[in-house]
Amino acid sequence: MSDGATDATGGTGATGGTGATEVGVPAYPVASFDDPHLLPLAKNPRRAEAVVAVFLVLGILGVAAYGALYWVGGQTQWEGVFLGGGLFCIGFGLSAWGKYLLPQGPFVEQRHPMASPEEDRKAMTSAIVDRGGIVVKRRGFLGGLLGAGMGIFGVVAAFPLIRSLGPVPGKTLDRTNWRAGSRLVDFTGRPVSVHDLEVGGALTVFPEGYLDSEQDQAMDQTMLIRAGSADIVTRPGRETWGPEGYLAFSKVCTHAGCPVGLYEEQTQQLLCPCHQSLFDVLDGAVPVFGPAPRPLPQLPLVVDADGWLRAQSGYDQPVGPGFWERS
């Protein structure tokens, strides 16, 4: 029989050439169950396999129960229980399978060094640099256009990022639009008279002329309360701030900026509905409960000759949460 001829078993006998093998002998050893690279972590694989099987079956049953219950229009709570339990069991089974029934490794196999000689690496590096330089020099005009385009793109791409930060705050963090003589108006722009509220009433007011901007409304919003019928002094130095029982406090909570829009007449307290901070109206809106760290700023009021409520001045401190430490 000549070299390379097919034998009776269908194999090809080879007597020469690189990588030749004998007939019926595999080029690489066949893996066996005793191969240390294939041994599972579990000391008792049968038991681990049974546990995995149980959880997979439970998971399948749970998912199937969810599907059946959903098909017949069952209760949402039970659907969640079955689906959650089924997914948990399937996930646990797969995790246990991977942890206890698969080879764990890591395994290290020796191999010959694959790094090229130093002179070959230097030659390759030099060739890449030279060829790249030639390509760029040959297309210098196009390279310049590409660089200019990338630069312009980088500048333009920064526009949305900068704009997404919102408008420049300017002095809005320090003061609102309340000024001396600002007339109080409601959200429709109607001026507020000294006769509009009964004792125990409350109203959200704004400075006249500043209802067009949502940003201005957010910072200017003020709770007007009539806590009594006579002048009220909430703090020393505020003897004229509460004419005829009217008190005005910033509606922006000093904790997280939520609107303090609930007035409890019996306890004479303002409530922030977000985190339940309570402010004592008769004590300068000092917080008596909740996470608010400081009182609500009070707006000094005055009644003009025509009976309209006006501000004596703006707030004496920034409104809202503290963006720096202040009293």
C-alpha positions as CSV (number, residue, x, y, z in Angstrom):
1,M,0.0,0.0,0.0
2,S,1.4,3.3,-1.0
3,D,1.9,6.3,1.4
4,G,-1.3,8.3,1.9
5,A,-3.7,5.6,0.8
6,T,-7.0,5.0,2.5
7,D,-6.9,1.8,4.6
8,A,-9.8,-0.6,5.3
9,T,-11.0,1.2,8.4
10,G,-11.5,4.5,6.6
11,G,-8.4,6.2,8.1
12,T,-5.6,7.7,6.2
13,G,-2.2,6.4,7.0
14,A,0.5,9.0,6.8
15,T,4.2,8.3,6.9
16,G,5.5,11.8,6.2
17,G,4.7,15.4,6.6
18,T,4.4,17.7,9.6
19,G,1.6,16.9,12.1
20,A,1.0,13.4,10.8
21,T,-0.6,10.9,13.1
22,E,-1.0,7.1,13.1
23,V,-4.3,5.6,12.0
24,G,-7.0,5.7,14.7
25,V,-4.8,7.8,17.1
26,P,-6.4,11.2,17.9
27,A,-4.2,14.3,17.6
28,Y,-5.2,15.4,21.2
29,P,-6.1,13.3,24.3
30,V,-9.7,12.7,24.8
31,A,-11.1,14.2,28.0
32,S,-12.4,11.8,30.7
33,F,-14.5,12.2,33.8
34,D,-11.4,11.8,35.9
35,D,-9.8,14.8,34.3
36,P,-9.0,17.2,37.2
37,H,-9.9,20.1,34.9
38,L,-13.5,18.8,34.7
39,L,-14.1,17.8,38.4
40,P,-17.0,19.7,40.0
41,L,-16.6,21.5,43.3
42,A,-19.3,19.5,45.2
43,K,-18.0,16.6,47.2
44,N,-21.2,14.7,46.4
45,P,-22.2,15.7,42.9
46,R,-25.3,13.5,42.9
47,R,-26.8,15.3,45.9
48,A,-25.9,18.7,44.4
49,E,-27.5,17.6,41.1
50,A,-30.6,16.6,42.9
51,V,-30.8,20.0,44.8
52,V,-30.4,21.9,41.5
53,A,-33.1,19.7,39.8
54,V,-35.5,20.4,42.7
55,F,-35.1,24.2,42.5
56,L,-35.3,24.2,38.7
57,V,-38.6,22.1,38.9
58,L,-39.9,24.5,41.5
59,G,-39.0,27.5,39.4
60,I,-40.7,26.0,36.3
61,L,-43.8,25.3,38.4
62,G,-43.8,28.8,39.8
63,V,-43.5,30.4,36.3
64,A,-46.2,28.1,34.9
65,A,-48.5,28.9,37.8
66,Y,-48.0,32.6,37.2
67,G,-48.8,32.1,33.5
68,A,-51.9,30.1,34.3
69,L,-53.2,32.5,36.9
70,Y,-52.5,35.5,34.5
71,W,-54.4,33.7,31.7
72,V,-57.5,33.3,33.8
73,G,-57.3,36.8,35.2
74,G,-56.1,36.1,38.8
75,Q,-55.0,38.4,41.6
76,T,-52.0,40.6,41.0
77,Q,-50.5,39.7,44.4
78,W,-50.5,36.0,43.8
79,E,-49.1,36.5,40.3
80,G,-46.2,38.4,41.9
81,V,-45.7,35.6,44.4
82,F,-45.6,32.9,41.8
83,L,-43.5,34.8,39.3
84,G,-41.0,36.0,42.0
85,G,-40.8,32.6,43.6
86,G,-40.3,30.9,40.2
87,L,-37.6,33.2,39.1
88,F,-35.8,33.0,42.4
89,C,-35.8,29.2,42.3
90,I,-34.6,29.1,38.7
91,G,-31.9,31.7,39.5
92,F,-30.8,29.7,42.6
93,G,-30.7,26.5,40.6
94,L,-28.5,28.0,37.9
95,S,-26.2,29.6,40.5
96,A,-25.8,26.3,42.3
97,W,-25.3,24.5,39.0
98,G,-22.5,26.9,38.1
99,K,-20.9,26.9,41.6
100,Y,-21.0,23.2,42.5
101,L,-21.3,21.2,39.3
102,L,-19.0,22.9,36.9
103,P,-15.2,22.9,36.9
104,Q,-13.9,25.7,39.1
105,G,-10.4,26.5,38.1
106,P,-8.4,28.5,37.6
107,F,-6.0,26.1,35.8
108,V,-2.5,26.9,34.6
109,E,-1.0,25.1,31.6
110,Q,2.6,25.6,30.7
111,R,3.4,26.9,27.2
112,H,6.4,28.1,25.4
113,P,7.2,31.8,25.3
114,M,5.3,33.6,22.5
115,A,7.1,36.9,22.6
116,S,9.0,37.9,19.4
117,P,12.7,38.7,19.7
118,E,13.6,42.2,20.6
119,E,15.0,43.1,17.2
120,D,11.8,41.9,15.5
121,R,9.7,44.1,17.8
122,K,11.8,47.1,17.1
123,A,11.7,46.5,13.4
124,M,7.9,46.2,13.5
125,T,7.5,49.3,15.6
126,S,9.7,51.3,13.2
127,A,7.8,50.0,10.2
128,I,4.4,51.0,11.7
129,V,5.6,54.5,12.6
130,D,7.2,55.0,9.1
131,R,4.1,53.8,7.2
132,G,1.7,55.7,9.3
133,G,3.7,58.9,8.9
134,I,3.8,58.4,5.1
135,V,0.0,57.9,5.0
136,V,-0.7,61.0,7.0
137,K,1.7,63.2,5.0
138,R,0.2,61.9,1.8
139,R,-3.2,63.0,3.0
140,G,-2.2,66.0,5.0
141,F,-5.1,68.2,3.7
142,L,-7.7,65.6,4.6
143,G,-6.1,65.1,8.0
144,G,-6.3,68.8,8.7
145,L,-10.0,68.8,7.7
146,L,-10.6,65.8,10.0
147,G,-8.8,67.5,12.9
148,A,-10.8,70.7,12.4
149,G,-14.1,68.8,12.2
150,M,-13.4,66.9,15.4
151,G,-12.5,70.1,17.2
152,I,-15.7,71.9,16.1
153,F,-17.7,68.8,17.0
154,G,-16.2,68.8,20.5
155,V,-17.1,72.4,21.0
156,V,-20.6,72.0,19.7
157,A,-21.2,68.8,21.7
158,A,-20.4,70.8,24.9
159,F,-23.4,73.1,24.2
160,P,-26.1,70.7,25.3
161,L,-24.1,69.7,28.4
162,I,-23.7,73.3,29.5
163,R,-27.2,74.3,28.6
164,S,-28.6,71.3,30.6
165,L,-27.2,72.9,33.7
166,G,-30.0,75.5,33.5
167,P,-29.9,79.3,33.5
168,V,-27.2,81.1,35.5
169,P,-28.6,81.6,39.0
170,G,-27.2,85.1,39.4
171,K,-28.5,86.6,42.6
172,T,-31.6,84.4,42.7
173,L,-30.0,82.3,45.5
174,D,-29.6,85.4,47.7
175,R,-32.8,87.3,47.2
176,T,-36.3,87.1,45.7
177,N,-38.4,89.7,43.8
178,W,-40.0,91.0,46.9
179,R,-39.2,94.6,47.4
180,A,-40.4,97.5,49.7
181,G,-43.9,98.4,48.5
182,S,-44.5,95.1,46.6
183,R,-48.2,94.5,46.6
184,L,-49.4,91.0,47.4
185,V,-51.4,89.3,44.6
186,D,-52.8,85.7,44.3
187,F,-52.0,83.3,41.5
188,T,-54.4,85.1,39.1
189,G,-52.8,88.5,39.7
190,R,-55.6,89.9,41.8
191,P,-54.4,92.1,44.6
192,V,-55.0,91.0,48.2
193,S,-57.0,93.2,50.5
194,V,-56.8,93.3,54.2
195,H,-60.4,92.1,54.2
196,D,-60.0,89.1,52.0
197,L,-59.1,86.5,54.7
198,E,-61.0,85.5,57.7
199,V,-59.1,84.5,60.9
200,G,-57.7,81.0,60.2
201,G,-57.5,81.5,56.4
202,A,-54.4,81.0,54.3
203,L,-53.5,82.0,50.7
204,T,-50.5,81.7,48.4
205,V,-49.3,85.1,47.3
206,F,-46.7,86.6,45.0
207,P,-45.2,90.0,44.4
208,E,-47.2,92.0,41.8
209,G,-45.7,91.9,38.3
210,Y,-43.8,88.7,38.7
211,L,-46.2,86.0,37.6
212,D,-44.9,85.4,34.1
213,S,-41.8,83.3,35.1
214,E,-42.1,79.9,36.7
215,Q,-38.6,80.3,38.1
216,D,-39.7,83.6,39.8
217,Q,-42.9,82.0,41.1
218,A,-40.9,79.1,42.6
219,M,-38.7,81.5,44.6
220,D,-41.3,84.2,45.4
221,Q,-44.2,82.0,46.5
222,T,-45.3,83.0,50.0
223,M,-47.9,81.7,52.5
224,L,-50.2,84.5,53.7
225,I,-51.9,83.5,56.9
226,R,-54.4,85.4,59.1
227,A,-53.6,84.0,62.5
228,G,-55.7,86.6,64.4
229,S,-57.4,90.0,64.2
230,A,-54.9,92.1,66.0
231,D,-51.2,92.9,65.3
232,I,-49.0,89.9,65.9
233,V,-45.3,90.0,66.9
234,T,-43.5,86.7,66.2
235,R,-40.0,87.8,67.2
236,P,-38.3,90.7,68.8
237,G,-37.6,93.3,66.2
238,R,-40.7,92.3,64.2
239,E,-43.2,94.5,66.0
240,T,-44.7,95.8,62.8
241,W,-44.5,92.7,60.6
242,G,-47.9,91.2,61.3
243,P,-50.6,93.9,60.9
244,E,-54.1,93.0,61.8
245,G,-53.1,89.4,62.4
246,Y,-51.6,88.8,58.9
247,L,-48.4,86.9,58.7
248,A,-46.4,86.0,55.6
249,F,-43.7,83.3,55.4
250,S,-41.7,81.8,52.5
251,K,-43.5,78.8,51.1
252,V,-40.2,77.1,50.2
253,C,-39.3,74.6,52.9
254,T,-35.8,75.1,54.4
255,H,-35.2,71.3,54.3
256,A,-35.6,70.2,50.7
257,G,-37.4,73.1,49.0
258,C,-40.9,71.5,48.9
259,P,-43.9,73.9,49.1
260,V,-45.1,74.4,52.6
261,G,-48.7,74.7,51.6
262,L,-50.7,73.2,54.6
263,Y,-51.9,75.4,57.5
264,E,-53.3,73.8,60.6
265,E,-55.6,76.4,62.1
266,Q,-56.1,74.8,65.5
267,T,-52.4,74.4,66.3
268,Q,-51.4,77.4,64.2
269,Q,-48.6,75.5,62.4
270,L,-47.5,75.2,58.8
271,L,-46.9,71.7,57.6
272,C,-44.6,70.6,54.8
273,P,-46.3,67.6,53.1
274,C,-43.0,66.1,51.8
275,H,-41.2,65.2,55.0
276,Q,-43.7,66.4,57.6
277,S,-41.7,69.4,59.0
278,L,-43.9,71.6,61.3
279,F,-43.4,75.3,61.7
280,D,-44.8,77.4,64.6
281,V,-46.5,80.4,62.9
282,L,-46.7,82.5,66.1
283,D,-43.0,81.9,66.9
284,G,-41.5,83.1,63.7
285,A,-42.1,79.7,61.8
286,V,-39.5,78.0,64.0
287,P,-39.5,74.2,63.1
288,V,-41.0,72.1,65.9
289,F,-40.9,68.8,64.2
290,G,-39.3,67.1,61.2
291,P,-36.0,67.5,59.4
292,A,-36.2,71.2,58.6
293,P,-33.0,72.8,60.0
294,R,-34.1,76.5,60.4
295,P,-37.3,78.7,60.4
296,L,-39.1,79.8,57.3
297,P,-38.1,83.4,56.4
298,Q,-40.8,85.9,57.4
299,L,-41.9,88.7,55.0
300,P,-42.7,92.0,56.8
301,L,-46.2,93.3,55.8
302,V,-47.9,96.6,55.9
303,V,-51.4,97.8,55.0
304,D,-51.5,100.8,52.7
305,A,-54.0,103.6,52.8
306,D,-56.3,101.8,50.4
307,G,-56.4,98.5,52.4
308,W,-54.0,96.6,50.2
309,L,-51.4,94.3,51.7
310,R,-47.8,95.2,50.7
311,A,-44.3,94.2,51.7
312,Q,-42.3,96.5,53.9
313,S,-39.2,95.1,52.3
314,G,-37.9,91.8,50.9
315,Y,-36.9,88.8,52.9
316,D,-34.1,89.5,55.3
317,Q,-32.3,86.2,54.3
318,P,-32.2,83.7,51.4
319,V,-35.2,81.5,51.1
320,G,-35.2,77.7,50.7
321,P,-32.6,75.1,51.8
322,G,-29.3,76.4,53.0
323,F,-26.7,76.4,50.3
324,W,-24.2,77.5,52.9
325,E,-24.2,77.5,56.7
326,R,-26.2,80.4,58.0
327,S,-28.4,81.3,61.0
